Amino acid sequence: MAKPIKETPILYGKDSDRFLKEVKENENKKVPAKQYRKAVSAYNKIINNSKTRL
């Protein structure tokens, strides 16, 4: 039986400020090409496996 998905918590105060600061700091960072290719490869493997089982 599947577990229920928990509700996403709402951030307030210092937690919210810290989260927004980290988002802004990382907004314009680029992923290294090697890491990007590895992620795309993993994604394609998952998609290809799911298509064969439909």
Secondary structure, 3 states (H helix, E strand, C coil): CCCCCCCCCCCCHHHHHHHHHHHHHHCCCCCCHHHHHHHHHHHHHHHHHHHHCC
